[in-house]
Amino acid sequence: MKRIRSLFALLSVCFALFAQERVDSIRECLFNPNDRTILVVSHRGDWRNACENSIEAIENAIKMGVDIIEVDLARTKDGHLILMHDSKLDRTTTGKGLISEHTLSEIKELHLRNGCHIKTIYKVPTLEEALLAAKGKVMLNLDKAFDYFDQVYELLERTGTTNLVIMKSDSPAEEVKRIYGKYLDKVIFMPKVNLDNKDAAKKLNNYLSILKPVAIEFKFASDSNNLPYDVKRVMNGKSRIWYNTLWDTHAGGHDDDCSLINPDEGYGYLIDSLGTTILQTDRPAYLIEYLKKRTMTKKIDCNRDWSYLPSENEYHFGHSPNFEVKECFLKGKKSPETNEDGIIVTPYFAAVIDGATAKSDFEFNGKKTGRLAMELTLEAIRDFPANINAEEALNRITDKIHSFYVEHNLLDELGNQPGKRFTANGIIYSHSRNEVWQVGDCQCIIGSLYSSNEKEIDAIMANARAVVNEVALLNGMTMKDLEEDDPGRAFIYPFLQKQAVLQNNPKKGQAYAFPVFDGFPIQMEQVNVFPVGNVREIILSSDGYPHLFATLKESECYLMNILENDPLCMRLYKSTKGIKRGNCSFDDRAYLRIKINR
């Protein structure tokens, strides 16, 4: 127990360092006008999956990996700053009337409403609560805050968050400098310019000469306006360009909706043609995935010898009258016999199952727990009735593994020691239901939707391993030494053995909990059920692919680039493990692309 407490203490230090490095990295990009890194801003947090301007929306956006979160401020009757876009309570809360006519205590009695105007359990946060939630993790762009600059600054000083905030306004440059000049070397100020206004060019030049801002937010309604091209020239090397893709009149039609159809015509146009390096969006996850793919495909040469794909494929797929297998590939990191990934195609289902790497020496008939979990899961799917729903299907898989425990007198032991359970993740397509069910961190692409569903705890462990190994290199170890003896893996391994208590954890709201197939009840609220709609092709894969692409060759190419340039998986792609001697990859891998017959 003492060892575990020490581990937690050390991890806490590591996490604090990660968080501060994250903000420092964002600020470094922001202050460098020549840096072409695209910074992602989430509008009102992740409001599609949480209430706008809520702590939950901020936390969701942080998990997505956004760089900046835009929130709106309002002031209560008794002078407190809260997060709220409207001047009235009616739209976003269970209350009514002007915010300025209600005290903070009165507003704290209310509940937030979500985007469908449904009452939730969540409360209206104060600015101070938002600052503390974001501290060290992400930057905040405060809208409707300029008139409260003095009060905001007091809060920033008290909470130690002056490095976190971007203030903004379209007030004239001279006025900003005269009234708030004392703050401008401590807090980032960003001007706003509407390029459709007649005085836009003059206003822009005033901001650049008087305030020298790190970024300027622009808007224009139509491509008939040529000024955005002049902005790109004028701003080059001086300041970053920020555009909002919230709706068409903010970015000349190159908005989120345009980007859903063709992201190169939306986001790509703003980046390549207009020089933007900061994009504020209502679809942060989609933008982040687009930027990842854009970066990867530009940097990686995929002109390779692909002859190994058919010869090394360990899966000989079945057939279905309802969908056609376009591409598939299955390969164990060491051998077909020890491969813990599996693929199944039946008339009504297609699935990729990923048995989890064993965290103990427990074996049964020479098979490790991940292999056993994968095989039992495939057996259960093979017997699914055509029209079974997600919950019933997952229960059948759970029952299959649970029955195996009972049959072999393992239930008591595995009930008390979750680290020894037969554990697997899965991604399952149901033709009859026209849905994809995601349990754990197997991946999918469904039209414009890409979900890797990476477990938050795995990302934390991967970062911890990377830091420990980087310290080891600074202390004299070489990369070859790390291949022989991975101190980062040794550092996190005790926790990896303990974290099984989080899988299928029934406690509501349990931080870091995640669903798996392990013979014990799955919490359905942790499972993703994606409607397929009219999409004709979907892709399912295990997490043996660091990033999933629309073709097998692209996915393999990106993986091969990592294996060649970062075999320890601690820089280009951070994982909880690297390639072991004698293995061909850091993990088993499975890829399945199907075309749906309609």
MIZA-630112 format. One line per 2 residues: number of its first residue (from 0); their letters; for each residue y, z, x of C-alpha. Coordinates in nm, 2 decimals, always signed. Layout:
! MIZA-630112
NUM = a = Y,Z,X  ...
END
This chain:
! MIZA-630112
0 = mk = +0.00,+0.00,+0.00  +0.23,+0.08,+0.29
2 = ri = +0.17,-0.27,+0.43  +0.25,-0.43,+0.10
4 = rs = +0.58,-0.23,+0.06  +0.68,-0.34,+0.41
6 = lf = +0.60,-0.70,+0.32  +0.82,-0.67,+0.01
8 = al = +1.10,-0.52,+0.21  +1.08,-0.80,+0.47
10 = ls = +1.06,-1.06,+0.20  +1.37,-0.92,+0.03
12 = vc = +1.56,-0.96,+0.35  +1.44,-1.32,+0.38
14 = fa = +1.53,-1.40,+0.02  +1.88,-1.27,+0.07
16 = lf = +1.92,-1.48,+0.38  +1.79,-1.79,+0.19
18 = aq = +2.04,-1.73,-0.09  +2.34,-1.69,+0.15
20 = er = +2.23,-2.00,+0.35  +2.22,-2.19,+0.02
22 = vd = +2.58,-2.12,-0.07  +2.69,-2.18,+0.29
24 = si = +2.52,-2.51,+0.29  +2.69,-2.62,-0.03
26 = re = +3.03,-2.52,+0.10  +2.97,-2.70,+0.43
28 = cl = +2.90,-3.02,+0.23  +3.19,-2.96,+0.00
30 = fn = +3.44,-2.92,+0.29  +3.32,-3.23,+0.47
32 = pn = +3.47,-3.55,+0.31  +3.25,-3.77,+0.53
34 = dr = +2.93,-3.61,+0.42  +2.75,-3.84,+0.17
36 = ti = +2.53,-3.57,+0.02  +2.55,-3.59,-0.36
38 = lv = +2.63,-3.25,-0.51  +2.50,-3.19,-0.86
40 = vs = +2.70,-2.99,-1.11  +2.54,-2.86,-1.43
42 = hr = +2.78,-2.87,-1.73  +2.78,-2.52,-1.90
44 = gd = +2.46,-2.44,-1.72  +2.13,-2.57,-1.85
46 = wr = +2.25,-2.58,-2.21  +1.97,-2.81,-2.32
48 = na = +1.71,-2.53,-2.26  +1.93,-2.22,-2.31
50 = ce = +2.25,-2.13,-2.48  +2.56,-2.28,-2.32
52 = ns = +2.76,-2.06,-2.09  +2.48,-1.79,-2.09
54 = ie = +2.33,-1.60,-1.80  +2.00,-1.77,-1.89
56 = ai = +2.16,-2.12,-1.87  +2.29,-2.02,-1.52
58 = en = +1.96,-1.89,-1.41  +1.78,-2.21,-1.54
60 = ai = +2.02,-2.43,-1.35  +1.97,-2.23,-1.03
62 = km = +1.60,-2.28,-1.06  +1.65,-2.65,-1.10
64 = gv = +1.83,-2.66,-0.76  +2.18,-2.76,-0.88
66 = di = +2.47,-2.70,-0.64  +2.75,-2.60,-0.88
68 = ie = +2.75,-2.47,-1.23  +3.04,-2.54,-1.46
70 = vd = +3.13,-2.26,-1.70  +3.42,-2.20,-1.94
72 = la = +3.64,-1.89,-1.96  +3.81,-1.71,-2.25
74 = rt = +3.99,-1.38,-2.28  +3.92,-1.11,-2.54
76 = kd = +4.18,-0.91,-2.74  +4.15,-0.62,-2.49
78 = gh = +4.19,-0.85,-2.19  +3.83,-0.91,-2.06
80 = li = +3.72,-1.25,-1.93  +3.40,-1.39,-2.10
82 = lm = +3.21,-1.71,-2.08  +3.30,-1.92,-2.39
84 = hd = +3.41,-2.28,-2.43  +3.58,-2.27,-2.77
86 = sk = +3.87,-2.05,-2.88  +3.67,-1.94,-3.18
88 = ld = +3.33,-1.76,-3.20  +3.19,-1.97,-3.49
90 = rt = +3.00,-2.25,-3.31  +2.82,-2.06,-3.03
92 = tt = +2.78,-1.71,-3.17  +2.69,-1.52,-3.48
94 = gk = +3.05,-1.42,-3.52  +3.36,-1.58,-3.67
96 = gl = +3.73,-1.60,-3.58  +3.94,-1.62,-3.27
98 = is = +3.81,-1.47,-2.95  +4.16,-1.34,-2.89
100 = eh = +4.14,-1.13,-3.20  +3.81,-0.95,-3.10
102 = tl = +3.75,-0.69,-2.84  +3.47,-0.72,-2.58
104 = se = +3.27,-0.44,-2.74  +3.28,-0.63,-3.07
106 = ik = +3.18,-0.96,-2.91  +2.89,-0.79,-2.72
108 = el = +2.75,-0.70,-3.07  +2.71,-1.07,-3.14
110 = hl = +2.42,-1.30,-3.06  +2.45,-1.65,-2.90
112 = rn = +2.35,-1.96,-3.09  +2.16,-2.24,-2.92
114 = gc = +2.24,-2.61,-2.94  +2.08,-2.63,-3.28
116 = hi = +2.30,-2.35,-3.41  +2.00,-2.12,-3.42
118 = kt = +2.05,-1.75,-3.35  +1.90,-1.62,-3.03
120 = iy = +1.84,-1.28,-2.87  +2.10,-1.35,-2.60
122 = kv = +2.44,-1.21,-2.56  +2.78,-1.34,-2.46
124 = pt = +2.83,-1.27,-2.08  +3.14,-1.15,-1.91
126 = le = +3.27,-1.34,-1.61  +3.17,-1.05,-1.39
128 = ea = +2.81,-1.07,-1.51  +2.81,-1.45,-1.44
130 = ll = +2.95,-1.40,-1.09  +2.68,-1.15,-1.00
132 = aa = +2.41,-1.37,-1.14  +2.53,-1.66,-0.93
134 = kg = +2.62,-1.46,-0.62  +2.45,-1.61,-0.31
136 = kv = +2.26,-1.87,-0.51  +2.50,-2.13,-0.64
138 = ml = +2.87,-2.21,-0.67  +3.06,-2.18,-1.00
140 = nl = +3.33,-2.42,-1.13  +3.55,-2.22,-1.37
142 = dk = +3.70,-2.43,-1.65  +3.98,-2.30,-1.87
144 = af = +4.05,-2.04,-1.60  +4.37,-2.15,-1.44
146 = dy = +4.59,-1.94,-1.67  +4.39,-1.63,-1.57
148 = fd = +4.40,-1.71,-1.19  +4.54,-1.36,-1.10
150 = qv = +4.28,-1.18,-1.31  +4.00,-1.40,-1.18
152 = ye = +4.09,-1.34,-0.82  +4.07,-0.96,-0.88
154 = ll = +3.72,-1.00,-1.00  +3.62,-1.22,-0.71
156 = er = +3.75,-0.97,-0.46  +3.57,-0.68,-0.64
158 = tg = +3.24,-0.86,-0.66  +3.25,-1.03,-0.32
160 = tt = +3.23,-1.37,-0.46  +3.55,-1.55,-0.35
162 = nl = +3.33,-1.80,-0.16  +3.15,-1.89,-0.49
164 = vi = +3.43,-2.03,-0.71  +3.61,-2.36,-0.77
166 = mk = +3.92,-2.33,-0.98  +4.06,-2.65,-1.14
168 = sd = +4.36,-2.78,-1.33  +4.57,-3.09,-1.39
170 = sp = +4.89,-2.89,-1.33  +5.14,-3.07,-1.10
172 = ae = +5.07,-3.01,-0.73  +5.41,-2.84,-0.67
174 = ev = +5.35,-2.60,-0.96  +5.00,-2.50,-0.83
176 = kr = +5.14,-2.44,-0.48  +5.44,-2.24,-0.60
178 = iy = +5.25,-2.01,-0.84  +4.91,-1.97,-0.68
180 = gk = +4.97,-2.08,-0.32  +4.88,-1.72,-0.20
182 = yl = +4.52,-1.78,-0.32  +4.46,-2.14,-0.20
184 = dk = +4.33,-2.04,+0.15  +4.08,-1.81,-0.01
186 = vi = +3.96,-1.98,-0.33  +3.88,-2.35,-0.37
188 = fm = +4.12,-2.53,-0.60  +4.03,-2.87,-0.74
190 = pk = +4.28,-3.09,-0.92  +4.20,-3.32,-1.21
192 = vn = +4.33,-3.67,-1.25  +4.30,-3.89,-1.56
194 = ld = +4.30,-4.25,-1.41  +4.40,-4.39,-1.75
196 = nk = +4.74,-4.22,-1.73  +5.04,-4.42,-1.60
198 = da = +5.13,-4.16,-1.34  +4.77,-4.13,-1.21
200 = ak = +4.83,-4.29,-0.86  +5.15,-4.08,-0.80
202 = kl = +4.97,-3.76,-0.91  +4.68,-3.83,-0.68
204 = nn = +4.90,-3.89,-0.38  +5.09,-3.56,-0.46
206 = yl = +4.77,-3.37,-0.47  +4.65,-3.51,-0.14
208 = si = +4.98,-3.46,+0.05  +5.07,-3.12,-0.09
210 = lk = +4.74,-2.94,-0.16  +4.49,-3.13,+0.06
212 = pv = +4.20,-3.04,-0.18  +3.83,-3.06,-0.08
214 = ai = +3.76,-3.26,-0.40  +3.94,-3.41,-0.70
216 = ef = +3.79,-3.46,-1.04  +3.86,-3.80,-1.20
218 = kf = +3.80,-3.96,-1.54  +3.84,-4.31,-1.68
220 = as = +3.73,-4.46,-2.01  +3.65,-4.82,-1.92
222 = ds = +3.55,-5.05,-1.64  +3.86,-5.26,-1.72
224 = nn = +4.05,-5.00,-1.52  +4.06,-5.10,-1.15
226 = lp = +4.21,-4.78,-1.02  +3.87,-4.61,-0.95
228 = yd = +3.82,-4.87,-0.67  +4.16,-4.78,-0.52
230 = vk = +4.06,-4.41,-0.55  +3.75,-4.48,-0.33
232 = rv = +3.97,-4.63,-0.06  +4.25,-4.37,-0.08
234 = mn = +4.01,-4.07,-0.08  +3.79,-4.20,+0.20
236 = gk = +3.77,-3.94,+0.48  +4.02,-3.71,+0.30
238 = sr = +3.85,-3.55,+0.00  +3.54,-3.57,-0.22
240 = iw = +3.53,-3.77,-0.54  +3.40,-3.59,-0.86
242 = yn = +3.30,-3.77,-1.18  +3.16,-3.63,-1.51
244 = tl = +2.88,-3.82,-1.67  +2.88,-3.61,-1.98
246 = wd = +2.98,-3.90,-2.21  +3.10,-4.26,-2.17
248 = th = +3.47,-4.22,-2.18  +3.46,-3.99,-1.87
250 = ag = +3.30,-4.24,-1.64  +3.37,-4.58,-1.77
252 = gh = +3.04,-4.60,-1.96  +2.83,-4.50,-1.65
254 = dd = +2.73,-4.17,-1.81  +2.41,-3.98,-1.87
256 = dc = +2.30,-4.20,-2.16  +2.35,-4.51,-1.95
258 = sl = +2.15,-4.35,-1.67  +1.86,-4.27,-1.90
260 = in = +1.81,-4.64,-1.95  +1.90,-4.75,-1.59
262 = pd = +2.01,-4.47,-1.35  +2.12,-4.73,-1.09
264 = eg = +2.37,-4.86,-1.35  +2.49,-4.51,-1.43
266 = yg = +2.47,-4.25,-1.15  +2.40,-4.52,-0.89
268 = yl = +2.71,-4.72,-0.98  +2.94,-4.42,-0.95
270 = id = +2.79,-4.33,-0.61  +2.77,-4.68,-0.45
272 = sl = +3.06,-4.86,-0.62  +3.31,-4.58,-0.67
274 = gt = +3.22,-4.35,-0.38  +3.15,-4.03,-0.58
276 = ti = +2.97,-3.75,-0.40  +2.99,-3.49,-0.68
278 = lq = +2.84,-3.56,-1.03  +2.87,-3.32,-1.32
280 = td = +2.60,-3.39,-1.58  +2.44,-3.26,-1.90
282 = rp = +2.10,-3.37,-1.75  +2.08,-3.19,-1.42
284 = ay = +1.70,-3.21,-1.38  +1.70,-3.59,-1.44
286 = li = +1.99,-3.64,-1.20  +1.82,-3.43,-0.93
288 = ey = +1.49,-3.63,-0.96  +1.68,-3.96,-0.94
290 = lk = +1.86,-3.85,-0.62  +1.54,-3.74,-0.47
292 = kr = +1.37,-4.07,-0.53  +1.68,-4.26,-0.42
294 = tm = +1.69,-4.07,-0.09  +1.32,-4.11,-0.03
296 = tk = +1.29,-4.48,-0.10  +1.59,-4.56,+0.11
298 = ki = +1.46,-4.37,+0.42  +1.09,-4.45,+0.41
300 = dc = +0.92,-4.77,+0.52  +0.62,-4.83,+0.30
302 = nr = +0.51,-5.14,+0.48  +0.17,-5.00,+0.57
304 = dw = -0.20,-5.08,+0.58  -0.33,-4.98,+0.23
306 = sy = -0.69,-5.08,+0.28  -0.81,-4.72,+0.28
308 = lp = -0.71,-4.67,-0.09  -1.02,-4.84,-0.24
310 = se = -1.26,-4.74,+0.04  -1.17,-4.37,+0.04
312 = ne = -1.13,-4.32,-0.33  -1.37,-4.04,-0.44
314 = yh = -1.34,-4.12,-0.82  -1.50,-4.40,-1.00
316 = fg = -1.32,-4.39,-1.33  -1.45,-4.40,-1.68
318 = hs = -1.31,-4.63,-1.95  -1.13,-4.58,-2.28
320 = pn = -1.06,-4.82,-2.57  -0.72,-4.64,-2.61
322 = fe = -0.57,-4.67,-2.27  -0.63,-4.86,-1.95
324 = vk = -0.65,-4.70,-1.60  -0.41,-4.89,-1.39
326 = ec = -0.44,-4.69,-1.07  -0.63,-4.39,-0.96
328 = fl = -0.70,-4.21,-0.63  -0.89,-3.89,-0.55
330 = kg = -0.94,-3.76,-0.20  -1.03,-3.42,-0.06
332 = kk = -0.83,-3.29,+0.23  -1.16,-3.22,+0.42
334 = sp = -1.45,-3.38,+0.24  -1.57,-3.50,-0.11
336 = et = -1.80,-3.20,-0.13  -1.52,-2.95,-0.08
338 = ne = -1.26,-3.14,-0.29  -1.12,-2.90,-0.55
340 = dg = -0.92,-3.18,-0.74  -1.08,-3.37,-1.02
342 = ii = -1.01,-3.66,-1.25  -1.16,-3.73,-1.59
344 = vt = -1.12,-4.02,-1.84  -1.28,-4.00,-2.18
346 = py = -1.22,-4.22,-2.49  -0.94,-3.98,-2.61
348 = fa = -0.83,-3.78,-2.30  -0.72,-3.84,-1.94
350 = av = -0.67,-3.54,-1.71  -0.61,-3.43,-1.35
352 = id = -0.74,-3.09,-1.27  -0.65,-2.90,-0.95
354 = ga = -0.87,-2.61,-0.85  -0.66,-2.35,-0.67
356 = ta = -0.72,-2.27,-0.31  -0.94,-1.95,-0.29
358 = ks = -0.76,-1.64,-0.16  -1.09,-1.46,-0.09
360 = df = -1.43,-1.53,+0.07  -1.60,-1.52,-0.28
362 = ef = -1.84,-1.81,-0.33  -2.11,-1.90,-0.59
364 = ng = -2.40,-2.13,-0.49  -2.20,-2.25,-0.19
366 = kk = -1.89,-2.35,-0.40  -1.55,-2.18,-0.37
368 = tg = -1.37,-2.06,-0.67  -1.13,-2.35,-0.70
370 = rl = -1.41,-2.61,-0.70  -1.60,-2.41,-0.97
372 = am = -1.29,-2.38,-1.19  -1.23,-2.75,-1.16
374 = el = -1.58,-2.85,-1.25  -1.60,-2.61,-1.55
376 = tl = -1.26,-2.74,-1.68  -1.38,-3.10,-1.66
378 = ea = -1.69,-3.01,-1.85  -1.49,-2.85,-2.13
380 = ir = -1.25,-3.16,-2.15  -1.56,-3.39,-2.17
382 = df = -1.66,-3.21,-2.50  -1.31,-3.20,-2.66
384 = pa = -1.30,-3.33,-3.02  -1.05,-3.62,-3.05
386 = ni = -0.78,-3.45,-3.25  -0.79,-3.10,-3.09
388 = na = -0.44,-2.95,-3.04  -0.31,-2.81,-2.72
390 = ee = -0.37,-2.44,-2.79  -0.73,-2.50,-2.92
392 = al = -0.80,-2.72,-2.61  -0.68,-2.47,-2.36
394 = nr = -0.87,-2.19,-2.54  -1.19,-2.40,-2.50
396 = it = -1.13,-2.43,-2.13  -1.07,-2.06,-2.11
398 = dk = -1.39,-1.99,-2.30  -1.59,-2.22,-2.08
400 = ih = -1.49,-2.03,-1.76  -1.52,-1.69,-1.93
402 = sf = -1.87,-1.77,-2.05  -1.97,-1.85,-1.70
404 = yv = -1.85,-1.51,-1.59  -2.05,-1.34,-1.86
406 = eh = -2.36,-1.55,-1.79  -2.36,-1.46,-1.42
408 = nl = -2.25,-1.09,-1.46  -1.91,-1.15,-1.29
410 = ld = -1.68,-1.05,-1.57  -1.62,-0.69,-1.47
412 = el = -1.56,-0.77,-1.11  -1.32,-1.06,-1.18
414 = gn = -1.14,-0.88,-1.46  -1.05,-0.61,-1.21
416 = qp = -0.98,-0.85,-0.92  -0.77,-1.15,-1.04
418 = gk = -0.75,-1.28,-0.69  -1.13,-1.37,-0.70
420 = rf = -1.11,-1.56,-1.04  -1.21,-1.92,-1.07
422 = ta = -0.86,-2.07,-1.10  -0.73,-2.42,-1.17
424 = ng = -0.41,-2.60,-1.28  -0.42,-2.91,-1.50
426 = ii = -0.23,-3.19,-1.66  -0.40,-3.34,-1.97
428 = ys = -0.31,-3.65,-2.19  -0.43,-3.64,-2.55
430 = hs = -0.43,-3.99,-2.71  -0.47,-3.86,-3.06
432 = rn = -0.19,-3.61,-3.03  +0.02,-3.85,-2.81
434 = ev = +0.11,-3.55,-2.59  +0.08,-3.43,-2.23
436 = wq = -0.02,-3.07,-2.17  +0.09,-2.92,-1.84
438 = vg = -0.07,-2.59,-1.72  +0.06,-2.48,-1.38
440 = dc = +0.19,-2.71,-1.11  +0.01,-3.04,-1.17
442 = qc = +0.26,-3.32,-1.22  +0.35,-3.60,-1.46
444 = ii = +0.58,-3.89,-1.52  +0.64,-3.98,-1.88
446 = gs = +0.90,-4.25,-1.91  +1.22,-4.10,-1.77
448 = ly = +1.07,-3.75,-1.76  +0.93,-3.62,-1.44
450 = ss = +0.79,-3.27,-1.43  +0.65,-3.11,-1.11
452 = ne = +0.66,-2.77,-1.26  +0.66,-2.60,-0.92
454 = ke = +0.59,-2.23,-0.95  +0.90,-2.04,-0.85
456 = id = +0.69,-1.79,-0.66  +0.53,-2.07,-0.45
458 = ai = +0.88,-2.20,-0.35  +0.97,-1.85,-0.24
460 = ma = +0.66,-1.81,-0.03  +0.70,-2.16,+0.12
462 = na = +1.05,-2.07,+0.23  +0.94,-1.73,+0.37
464 = ra = +0.66,-1.91,+0.57  +0.91,-2.16,+0.71
466 = vv = +1.15,-1.89,+0.82  +0.89,-1.69,+1.00
468 = ne = +0.77,-2.01,+1.18  +1.12,-2.11,+1.28
470 = va = +1.17,-1.76,+1.42  +0.84,-1.80,+1.61
472 = ll = +0.97,-2.12,+1.76  +1.29,-1.96,+1.87
474 = ng = +1.08,-1.69,+2.04  +0.89,-1.94,+2.25
476 = mt = +0.61,-2.07,+2.05  +0.56,-2.45,+2.03
478 = mk = +0.46,-2.67,+1.74  +0.11,-2.70,+1.90
480 = dl = +0.09,-2.32,+1.91  +0.18,-2.31,+1.53
482 = ee = -0.10,-2.56,+1.46  -0.35,-2.32,+1.62
484 = dd = -0.20,-2.00,+1.48  +0.04,-2.02,+1.19
486 = pg = +0.23,-1.69,+1.19  +0.42,-1.78,+0.87
488 = ra = +0.10,-1.83,+0.68  -0.03,-1.50,+0.81
490 = fi = +0.29,-1.34,+0.70  +0.27,-1.45,+0.34
492 = yp = -0.11,-1.44,+0.30  -0.13,-1.07,+0.19
494 = fl = +0.11,-1.15,-0.09  -0.07,-1.47,-0.19
496 = qk = -0.38,-1.25,-0.24  -0.18,-1.01,-0.46
498 = qa = +0.02,-1.26,-0.66  -0.28,-1.35,-0.88
500 = vl = -0.17,-1.05,-1.10  +0.11,-1.29,-1.22
502 = qn = -0.12,-1.56,-1.35  -0.16,-1.55,-1.73
504 = np = +0.03,-1.23,-1.73  +0.07,-1.13,-2.09
506 = kk = +0.39,-0.92,-2.05  +0.67,-1.10,-2.23
508 = gq = +0.95,-1.22,-2.00  +0.75,-1.13,-1.68
510 = ay = +0.94,-1.27,-1.39  +0.74,-1.53,-1.18
512 = af = +0.45,-1.54,-1.43  +0.26,-1.87,-1.46
514 = pv = -0.03,-2.02,-1.66  -0.36,-2.12,-1.51
516 = fd = -0.72,-2.19,-1.62  -0.90,-1.87,-1.50
518 = gf = -1.12,-1.75,-1.80  -0.85,-1.52,-1.93
520 = pi = -0.61,-1.59,-2.22  -0.33,-1.84,-2.14
522 = qm = +0.02,-1.75,-2.26  +0.12,-2.07,-2.46
524 = eq = +0.49,-2.01,-2.41  +0.44,-2.08,-2.04
526 = vn = +0.26,-2.41,-2.11  +0.46,-2.74,-2.13
528 = vf = +0.37,-2.97,-2.42  +0.55,-3.30,-2.37
530 = pv = +0.56,-3.56,-2.65  +0.48,-3.91,-2.52
532 = gn = +0.67,-4.10,-2.79  +0.67,-4.48,-2.74
534 = vr = +0.62,-4.46,-2.36  +0.35,-4.71,-2.26
536 = ei = +0.26,-4.58,-1.91  +0.22,-4.22,-1.79
538 = il = +0.12,-4.08,-1.45  -0.07,-3.76,-1.39
540 = ss = -0.13,-3.60,-1.05  -0.21,-3.28,-0.86
542 = dg = +0.04,-3.11,-0.64  -0.13,-3.27,-0.34
544 = yp = +0.15,-3.52,-0.37  +0.48,-3.36,-0.26
546 = hl = +0.66,-3.60,-0.49  +0.53,-3.82,-0.76
548 = fa = +0.64,-4.19,-0.79  +0.58,-4.47,-1.04
550 = tl = +0.31,-4.63,-0.82  +0.02,-4.50,-0.61
552 = ke = +0.15,-4.67,-0.29  +0.49,-4.51,-0.32
554 = se = +0.34,-4.17,-0.37  +0.10,-4.22,-0.08
556 = cy = +0.38,-4.35,+0.14  +0.60,-4.05,+0.09
558 = lm = +0.30,-3.82,+0.15  +0.21,-4.01,+0.47
560 = ni = +0.56,-3.98,+0.60  +0.55,-3.60,+0.57
562 = le = +0.20,-3.58,+0.72  +0.32,-3.78,+1.02
564 = nd = +0.66,-3.62,+1.07  +0.61,-3.27,+0.94
566 = pl = +0.23,-3.19,+0.96  +0.30,-2.81,+0.94
568 = cm = +0.49,-2.87,+0.61  +0.78,-2.65,+0.70
570 = rl = +1.08,-2.88,+0.72  +1.07,-3.21,+0.53
572 = yk = +0.84,-3.05,+0.27  +0.80,-2.67,+0.26
574 = st = +0.46,-2.56,+0.15  +0.26,-2.24,+0.18
576 = kg = +0.03,-2.41,+0.42  +0.02,-2.70,+0.66
578 = ik = -0.26,-2.93,+0.78  -0.56,-2.75,+0.93
580 = rg = -0.75,-2.89,+1.22  -1.00,-3.14,+1.10
582 = nc = -0.83,-3.20,+0.76  -0.65,-3.52,+0.66
584 = sf = -0.38,-3.36,+0.45  -0.24,-3.02,+0.36
586 = dd = -0.41,-3.03,+0.02  -0.66,-3.23,-0.19
588 = ra = -0.49,-3.50,-0.40  -0.55,-3.68,-0.73
590 = yl = -0.34,-3.96,-0.89  -0.40,-4.13,-1.22
592 = ri = -0.18,-4.39,-1.38  -0.27,-4.51,-1.73
594 = ki = -0.13,-4.77,-1.97  -0.15,-4.67,-2.33
596 = nr = -0.28,-4.93,-2.58  -0.07,-4.93,-2.90
END
